[in-house]
Amino acid sequence: MSDDTEWGPHTPDSVLHTGTEELPDPEDVVLASGHDITPERLEEARRLLAEEGAAGVEKLLP
């Protein structure tokens, strides 16, 4: 069993927005991918959302 120090702090569920009721924010996509938010990653997330919509973030979730 691993502890929180191995992987770092968890992103609270209330910060991540998925589902059909609203399109996830680019920040949500970056956080769901497990990466830090950077301008480059935000741009990649914007492109993913523009091309695939909400389904794009679902590809990043386990």
Buried (B, 14 or more C-beta within 10 A) or exposed (E): EEEEEEEEEEEEEEEBBBEEEEBBBBBBBBBBBEEEEEEEBBEBBEEBBEEEEBEBBEEBEE
